[in-house]
Amino acid sequence: MSVTPSLRERALRFLAQREHSRAELARKLAPHAESDEQLSQLLDSLAERRLLSDERYADSRSHLLARKYGSSRIFQDLKAHGVDADLARETAAGARAGDLERAREIWRRKFRTAPTSRQERARHMRFLQSRGFSFEVIRAVLQDDLGESGMARSVVVVSTSDEPSLMRRQAAYTTMSIAK
């Protein structure tokens, strides 16, 4: 005979595995709660005891994502997981300080050599853009390897990850048509 765990036990089990945002934990616990009021009271109790913290979640999530992504992507991910926009913006701003070094490291791991054609350069730029790096960071990374003369021959079309998907797609088509 198995005993179903209480809502509090479920919440503590989730929090023991890793940090969760309030919205994420509420979503996971909602099917098991008898009422919205019960769920809200539990989440308030956990937050009051500092077992549940959006700030801690944002810090740990941004630290995890910072290995592979830029500050724009971190910001979008935090917002998608229910973190307050101001807190997500603040956390992403903290990650922005190391964007150039991270972008350079990620780019070197992926490509190892400088692009030799416009198509390759466009592909390298799209890769870094999809990882959430800003135009300035992408330009700095490629400029270090291409030099001034290589960048003078470059045409750059950028649409950041916070743009609507239609704009990003249009930027990709524009880039490919220029590269041909």
N, C-alpha and C positions, 0 to 999 in steps of 0.2 A: 504494500500500500504506500503510495507516494503522497506526500503532503505538498500542496502548491505553495510556493514561497509568497510571503506578503509583498506588498508594493514596496515597502521600505527595504526589504531584503533584496529585491530585484534591483532597486536603485543603487544600493551599496555594492552589489555585485558588479554592476556596470561601471561604477566609479572606481572600483578596485582594479579593473582591467586597464583603464586609461581615463584621462580627463574628458569630460563632456561639457558642451555648452548647455545652458538651461533649456533652450529650444530643442536641442537634439535629445536630451534625456527625457523631456516631456513627450516627444514624439515616440520614443521607444517604450515608455511606460503607459501611454494612453490606452492601448488595448487591454491592459490589465487593471486599470483603475475603475472603481465603481462610479465615480463622478469626477467632473472637472474640478470641483471644489476640493475633493480629497487630494487630487494630483497637485493642485496649486499649493495646498497647505504643506504637503510633503516637500515640494521643491523649495518653498520658503524656509522650512525647517532646516533643510540641508544647506541652503545658502547662509542662514543665520549661524550655523555651526561651522561654517567655512569648509564644508565638504564639497560644495558645488560653487564654482567661481568661473564666470565668463572670462575674467582677466587671466586667470591661470590657464584656462583652455586656450585662449588666444595666444599666449606666450608659447605654450608647448606646441601648438599646431604650427605657428609661424616658424619655430625652431626646426620642426620636422620638415616643413616644406622648403625652408631656405636652402637646403642642400641642392635642390633641383630647380627652383623657381624664383622669379623676380618679385618685387614688391607688389606690382599690379595683380599678379596671379594670387598672391597671398591674400590681398585685400578681397578679391572676388570669392575666394574659398571661405574665408571667415564669414563674409556676409551670407553665403549660401548655407552655412552651418548655423545660422541664427544669431550670430554675434552682432551687437549693436553697431551701427555704421560708424559712429564716432570712435568707438574702441577699436574696430577693425582698421580704420584710417590711421589711428595713432600707432597701432602695432605694425602696420605696413610701413609707416614712416620710419620706425625704428629699424626695419629690415632694409630700407632703401639705402642706408649708409654703406652697406657692403655690396650693393648691386653690381658695381663695375668688376670687382674682384671675382664674385660668384659667376657672373656672365662670362668672364674670360676663362675661368676654370671649366665651366660647363661646355663652352664652345671648343676648348682644346680637347676635352675628353671625347666629344662627339666627332670633330672633324680633323684634328691634328695638323692640318696644313691650310694655308691661306687659299681662298678661292682663286681660280685661274680664269674664269669666264664670268660674264654677267649672269648667266643662269645659275651658276654655282653660288655667286655672291648673293643673289636673290634668295636662293634656298637657305643659305646660312642666316640671312636676315630674318626670313620667315620662321626659322627654327627658334631663334632667340626671342622673336616677337611672341610666338606661341607659348614660350616659357614665362611671359609676363614682364619682360624687360622693356624699358622706355627707349624711345628713339635715340636719345642722347647716349645712353649706355651702349646700345647696339652700334652706333656710329663710332664711339670711342674704341670698342673692342676690335672692330674691323679696321679702323684707321691705324691702330697700332701695328697690324700685320701687313696692310696694304701700303701704308705710307701716304703722303700727301698726293703724289702723282696718281696712285691707284684710285684714291677717293675722288680725284678730280674727274676721272673717267667714269665714275659711278653715277647711277641714277637711283635714288632712294625713294621708295614708296612705303609708308608705314601707316598701319592702322592698329592702335593698341587694343589690348584685350578687353578694355572697358567700352569699346565701341560696339554698336549693334552688329550682329552677325552678317547682315547684308553689306554693311560698310567694309567689314574685314574681307568678305568674299570679293567685293568689287576691287579692293586694294590688291588682292592676290591676282585677279585677272589683269589688272593694269600692269602689275609688275611683270607678269609673263609676256604680255604683248610688247612691252618695252624691251625685255630681254631678247626677244626674237628679232 
